[in-house]
């Protein structure tokens, strides 16, 4: 219970982020109480507040500007103002919450216990990453009437919490970049930094880079800015606008790694500055003869993650695989009826095809070159999820009988072999109906019992594990039937719902937006997406396309009833 209130208060205290502006109230007086740093400004509570209102305003003051949580500290008694040291986690609750008196009688009429009731939607952990959750929130706050007749909070909670709107108003999401060796690209790790003062954003983002990836990506990515690398002095702007990032601890680092470090910094800072970035290592340019950087100085690391525009995508319909580009069947048995195809996936380069075909009372997997006979591989069962190709490898994954994750790897002779995947953390959440790799290969999205989940892909040698599963939007998103990645850090999911059949969800679940449902005939049963491509969904009447939220869905040029679309990957 106290975790909620506690969580809100602690985020504001985060080192280097002590000021978390949420809503300001203009009546301020110089802080005179104990426990305040010099220069603090405290918004004193309005006189004669009742305990219920006092606690509500205390919650709303948690993220107001001021060093050392000064605005919230004003609602405490003198002892609390001097001693309160909230932790660094922030619990985020729904905007609507209540305060009621505890029903247990208090022996002292000048003491009351106020219960804060609401719903917890997630926490901002010590890495500034959002961790989704949905659970009842109940916090007990003790208040006592002071000698001057004013109620104040005593024994304040150990953590901080804030409302969702206050959090969104005062924190800005930043996709901090870390490196994936398997796909040779950078992976966005969505983190949240205090939005103001804006001039301090680059420094706060650099602090997150040096501290490493969030728990959700630990083991799945590499941080070139980890120990012994440090920020030598403060990140600062020069008079000409150049942003200087001074590093130390890079002696002996290769030129290749230095270029990757530069990329990691520039990719992360692009969201908080448009300035030229000067990256120094012990006072000298990090990369010799290249002191200053802009985004267009970097190689296109993500270019190989998106399918070639010449590959229009495919669909399965009537047991056959057809082209989304012209509606024609693909060459070979997959298109001419030689296989009774249930689902399929095309490799990112378009050269290979994996299909799930009906086999008596069950299904089995075939993989091979496009347009040719596909080899039957040693993987089958009562059900197989639509295959998904692992980026940066020749692997094909599918979920067998909704429980175990099958992984097929091809050798130099073209022979496919089944290897294991440690998916215990994920499949213990329930039966998995869909599994889809992110375009960078660092994560998978899964549909489990109609819920949307994301997990990280951690590889060590030949072994692979799915770790840190996160349930996205547990309160508002249900009856999910399919999912795909519209970007590295955004998913699009389709549901059985008639009110929000298609939604976009951030990879951490912090935000969900519904697409326009005009023209769709629910239920929607399939979706495919890729960066720079139209989203294609399948409903009762056929295929529909849209590109952005709010756009009216239009019939796909070669729509067919009962078709399921898929882009390469």
N, C-alpha and C positions, 0 to 999 in steps of 0.2 A: 504494500500500500504506500508506504513512505517513499518507495522507489520512484513514484511518479513526480511528486513535488521535488524530491531530492534531485532528480535527474534534470529538471528544468533549471534549477539554481546552479548546478555544477557546470553546465555548459558555458554560462556567462563568465565563469571564473577561469575558463581555459587560458593557459598561459599564452600570452601574446594576443589573445582574443577576448580580453576581459570586458570589452564593450560590445554588447549585443543589442543594438537598437531595435526595439520592437514597436512600441507605441510610446510617444512622448506626451507628458502632460506638462504644461508650461510653468506651473507654480513650483519654483525651486528656491532653496536657500542654501547658503554655504554650509557644507557639512561640518558639524561640530562634534558629532558622536565619536565614540571610540571605534577602532577598527577601520578607519577610513584613511586612505592615502592623501597626501597633500594635494590640493586642487580638486578633490572630489566634490561633486555637487549632488545634494540629496533632495529629492522631491518628498518633503514630509507629508505624511498622510493627512487627509482632511480631518478636521476636528470632529470628535463625537461619532466616529464610525462604529457601527455595531460589529460584533465578532465575525458574522458571516460576510459582510461587505469587506471588512479588513482583510480576511483571508483571500477573497476573490481578487482584491486589488494587489495583494502581495504577489499572487501568481502572475498577474498581468504586468507587474513591475520588474519581473525577473530579468527580462532581456532589454530593459531600458539602458541607455548609455550611462556610463559612470564607472570609474575604477572600483574594483573590489566589490562588485554587486551593490553599489551604493544605493540605488533606487529601491531594491528589495530589502536591503538591510535596514532602511528607515522604518520598516514595519515591525522590527524586532525590539525587544526590551533592551536596556543598556547592556546587560550581560551578553545577550545574543549578538548585539552589534560588535562587541569586542572579540567574541570567540568564534563566531560562525565561519567555518571553512568548508564550504560545499565541495563535493567531488567534481570530477571533470566530465561526467557523463550528463547528457541531456535527454530526458524523456519527453516525447512529443505526444500531446493528447488532442482529441477532437476539440473543435472550437466551442462546442456546447458542453459545459460541465456545471455541476451544482455544488453548493455548499450547504450543509445541514448540520444541526446540532446533534451530537452523539446522544443516544437514548439513555446511556448509563448516567445516573445522577452523579454530580460532582460534590465532594464534601465541602468545598469552598465556593461560596456564591460568586466570588470574584475570579473564578477560574472556569473556563469553558473549553470543551473539546469540539472542534469543528471538523466534520468529515468532508473531504473533497471527493466528489464522485464524478467519474467520467470514463472515457475509453482511451486506452493507450494504443496509439497507432504505430509506434516505433521509438527507437532510441538513436541518438547520435553518440556513437561510442568515442573512446579516447583517441581514435585515429581520425575523427571527424567524418566517419562513414555512417550512413543511415542503415539501421538494421530494422527491417519491418517486423511488426508484431500487431496483434489485436487481442486485447484482454481487458477485462474490467479494471478500472483504476480506482483505488480507494486509499486516500491518504488522510491520516489523522493529524491535525494541527492543534496544539494547545495554546490558548490565549489567556492572558491575565490582565485584569484592570490595574493600571498603575496608580501611583499616589496622586497624579494629576487628573485622575478620572478617565484617562484614555486607555483603550484596549491595545495590547501589543502581544506579539507572538513570543512565546518562551519555548526553549528547547527546539529551535528551528530544525527542519529536516536536513538530512545529510546530503541529499541530491537535489538537482534542479529539474524542473519541467516547464514546458511552454506549450501554448496552443499552436495548432497547425498554421493558422494564418500569421501569428507572430513570428513563427520560425521562418516561413516563406518570405516574409517581409524583410527579415534582417540577415538572412544567410543566402549566399549565392552558390549554386552548384558549379563545381569545376571538375571536368574530366582530367584528372592527373594521369600522366602517361608512364607506363612501365613496359618492359620489353618481353616479347614472347620469342624464345629461341626457336621453337618448333615451326612457327609460321613466319619468322623473320620480320616481325612488324611490332608496332606499339599498341598496347591495350589500354583503353581508358578506364580509370578507376574513379568512379564518381564520388567526390568528396565535397564537403560544405565548409565555406569560410565566411567569417563575419564580413558583411558587405561594406561597412563603413569603418574607418575612412577609406575611401577608394584608393588613395595613394599607397596604402599599406597592403593591398591585395597581392602584388607580386611577391613580397616578402613572405606572406602567409602561405602562399602556394609553394614556394621554395622550401619552407619548413616541412610541408607535407611530403614533398619529394624526398627530402633527406631522411625523413622518418620511415619511409618505405611503404609498400602496398598495404591496403586494408586487409583485415582477416579474411574477407571473402575471396581474395586473390592470392593469399600467401601460398607459396609453392608453385603457383601457376605462371608467375612472371618473374623477371629479374630486374633489380634496381641497380643501375650503374652508379647511383649517388649514395649508396650505403657506405658504412664504415670501410676505410678510414676517411672518406670524403666528408668535408664539412663546409658550411658557409663561413668564409673567413671573417667578413665584416657584414654590416647591414646591406641588404639589397637597396640601391638608391638610384634616383634619376639625376642626370647631369643637366646643366643649364640648357643644352641643346636638345633635351628630351630623351637622350639615350639612357636605357635602363642598364645598370651595371650589376652583374651577378658575380661576386668574387668568391671563388672556391679555393680550398686548400686540401692537401692529402692526396694529390694525384701524381706524385712522383713515380716514374716507371710505367705509367699507364700508356698503352699502345695508341697509335694514331687512330686506328679503327674504333677503339673504344671511346676515345675522345670525341669522335664524330657522333657516335651514338649518344654520348652524354649531352652534346649540344642539341641533338634532335629531341631528346627526352625533355630538356628544359624548354626549348622553343615551342614544342607541341603543347606542353602544359600551360605555359604563360600566354599562349595566343588568346585565351578566353578572358584574360584580365588586363591585357595591354596591347596596344597596336604599335608600340615604340620599337625602335631598333634595339636589339639586345646584345650587349657586350659581355661575353663570358670570359672570365679570367681564372687562371690557375696560378696561385702564388704570385699574383701581380702581372703575369704575362698572359697573352692570349691562350685560351685552352687549346685551340687548334692553330698551329703556326700559320701565319699569313692569312688568318681568317678571324679577326677579333670580333666583328659584328655580324649579327645573324637576324634574318627575317624568315618568315614561314616559307617563302618561295625559294630560299636557299637549300631547303631539305629535299632529299630524294622522295619520291612518291612511295613511301613505305607501304601504304595500304592499297596500292594499285592492283596488286596480284590477288587481293582478297575478294574483289567483285568480279562477277562473270563478264566476259567480253560482250560488248553490246551486240555483236553479231549473233550471239546465242540468245534467241528470243524466249527460251523457256519451253517447257513441255507440260502435258497434262495426261492423266490416265482417265479413260472413259470407255465403258463397255468392254473391259478386259484388255484394252490396247493402249499403247502410248502414242500420243499425237503431238504435233507441234502447236505451240501457242501462236506462232508466227503466221501460219497459213491453215492450220487445222488438219493438215495431212498426216497420215500415219507415218511414224519413223520407219526407216528401212529395217528389214530383218524380222525375226520372229516376234520381237516385242511389239512391233507395229502391225504385222500381218495376221495376228491371231494365233501364232504358233505357241504363245504362252497365254494363260488366263491371268492377266496382270491385275493384282489388287492395288499395288502402289509402286512407286519407283523414285529414283533419284539419279540425276546426271552429275558427273564429276565437274569440278569447277572449270576445267579446261574444255569440257564438252566431249571428250574423247571416249569416256566410259559410261556405262549405264548399269545400275543395280536395280533389280526388280524383285518384288515379292509376288510369287505366283501361287495360285491355288494348287494343292496337291492332295487329292482325295478329301479327307475330312480336315486337313490342316493346310499349312502353307510352307513354302521353302524359299530360300534366297538364291538368286542367280546374279552373277556379275561378269561383265566382259566388255569388249569394245562395241561402241555404237554401231548399229547396222549389221552386226554379226550374231552368230549363236552365242548365247551367254552361258558360261560354265555354272553348273550347279555346285554350290559350296556346302560344306558340312554345317549347315545352320538351318533349322526349321523348327516348327512347333505348331501349336494350335493357333497362335497369332504371332505376327511380327509387325512391329511398327514401321511406318514409312522409313526407308533407309536414309542416313545422313552421312555425308563425306567429311572426314576430319581434315581441316585445312592444314597445308604443309606436309601432308602425308598421303599415301595411297589407301588409307584405311576407310572401311565402310562400317558403320555402327547401326544396330537396330535392337529394339527391346524384344526379348523372347518371352512369350506368354505373360507379358505385362510385369515381369518380375526381374529377370536377369538381363544385363546388357551384353549383347554379342558384338564382338569386334573382329573383323576380317582384315587380314594383312596379306599383301601379295609379295612374293619374292621375285628375284630376277628372272626366273623361268616362267613367270605368269601363273604360278600356283598359289591359290588362296588358302590361308591357314587361319584357323580360329584361335584367338588369344583372349585371355580373360580381362575383365574390367572390374575393379573393386568398386562396386556401386552401392555398397551397404548403406552408407549415409543417406543416399537418395531413395533407394527402394524400400527402406524401412518406413518411409512416409506413406507408402501405399502403392497400389497398382499403377504402373506407368503406361499411359496410352500413346504418348508422343514424345520424341526426343529430337532436338535440333541443335547442331553446333552453331556457335557464333562464328562470324566471318573471320575472326582472328584465331579461333580454336582454343581460346583460354577458358571458355565457358560453354555449358549446355543449358538450353531451356527445356523444361519437361512439363507435360501435362499429367498430373497425378490426381486421380479421383475428382476430375473436373477443376482442379486448382492449378495455378501457374507457379512453377518453381524454377529457380536458377541455381546451378552449382558450378564450382570451378573444376577445371581439368588439370590434375597434377600428375606429371609423368616423371618417373625415375627409371632410367634404363628402358627396359621393355615393358615395365609395369605401369599401369595407368589407374588412377583413382579419381572418383568424383567426390569432391569435398565441399564443406560449408554450404549445404543446401539452404536456400532462403525462399520462404513462401511470400510471394508478391501480392500486395493488396488483399490480404486475407479477409477483410470485412466486405469489400465492395465488388470483388471479382470472383464469380463462381460459374459453374457449368461451362468451363472452357473446353473446347473440343480440338483446337489446333493453334499452333503458334509458329512464328518465324521472326527472324531478325531484320528489322528495317534499317538498323545501323548497329555499330559495335556496342552501343550502350542503350539501345532502345528496341523494344519488341513490339510486334503487333499480334494480338490474340483475337480469336473469334470464339463466340459463345452461343449457347442456345437461347440467350435472352433476346427478346424482341425490342427492348428499350435501348440496349447497348450491345448490338451484335458484334461490333468491331471496335477494339480499343487499342490505344498505344500506351505502353507502360515502360517507365524507365527501368534500367537493369537492376536497380536497387529497390524498386517498388515504391519509391517516395512519391511518385506522381503518376496518375492515370488520366488519360483524356479519351473521350468517346468520339469516334468518327460519326459523321452524318449517316443516318440510317435510311435516308430517302432512296427509293427505288429497290431496296433489298427486300427479299421475301424470306423472312426467317423460317426455320433456323438456318444460319450459315454454318457450313460444315468443313470448309477448307480455306487455307490462306497461303500465299507465298509473297515474299518481299526480298528486296536487296537494295543496297545503296544506289541511288540514282535511278531506280526503276519504279514503275508504277506498282502499287500494291494490287494484287489480284485476289479476290475472294470468290468462293463458290457458295451459292444458296440453292433453294429449291428449283429456281428457274434456269440457273446457269452461272456464268462467270461475269464478274463486274470489276471495274478498275477505278482507282482513285489515287491521287498523289499526296494530298495534304488533308489535314483535319478541316472539316467544314465543306469539303468538296462533295458535290453530288455524285453518287456512283453512276458510272456509264457502262453499258454493255461492252464486254470484251469483243474484239472484232470477230473472233471465231468461236464464240461461246457455244457450249454444248451442255445440255442437261445432264446432271450427274457427273460432271467432270471435276477432277481434283487437280489444281495447277501446281507447278513447282519450277522454280528457277534452279540453275546449276548450283551445286553445293550441298 
